[in-house]
């Protein structure tokens, strides 16, 4: 088990991966919940059980190689995601360069992933909450998962809470993107500074995968 007391100067700090979404069967499979789905797929691939509650999140912990990893799906509903994310980062005494937030993004085509080392919230309410509970600090990485734009004059809120149609679901099938997810992790763990403090500012973390 990864605890606060296991940290020492010679031990690597954990990474915290937070997937954003809404809890409950009502929202399962919706566009707004792809952050949850990516966390679940990654946990399954790494053999990490998501079977506990911690800081208002469904939570799991394990290792990728020698690097400790914490996975979380806040259960606070999307707009309050920061209540859980901020508490987890504080509890484990993590600098924000050890945090990655997985979230849906309407500004990217469906099935495109983009990893950024920092940024704003882009009018995403979940990210707004995370930034707020990180005391306004935006210096954390995020994996943007493209869901495309709503068709025609469709209300964006209705689009986000709608389940994927068959063709869109095919583009975001997570048995294939797992390869991309693993590549992301490999990138993170090989692009760290020599002391393993986090993502190097000069690493080009603007990477795309089309599914």
Secondary structure, 3 states (H helix, E strand, C coil): CCCHHHCCCCCCCCEEEEECCCCCHHHCCEHHHHHHHHHHHHHHHHCCCCCEEECCEEEEEEEECCEEEEEEEECCCHHHHHHHHHHHHHHCCCCHHHEEEEEEECCCCCCEEEEECCCCCCCCHHHHHHHHHCCCCCCCEEEEEECCCCCCCCCHHHHHCCECCHHHHHHCCHHHHHHHHHHHHHHHHHCECCCCCCECCCCCCCCEEEC
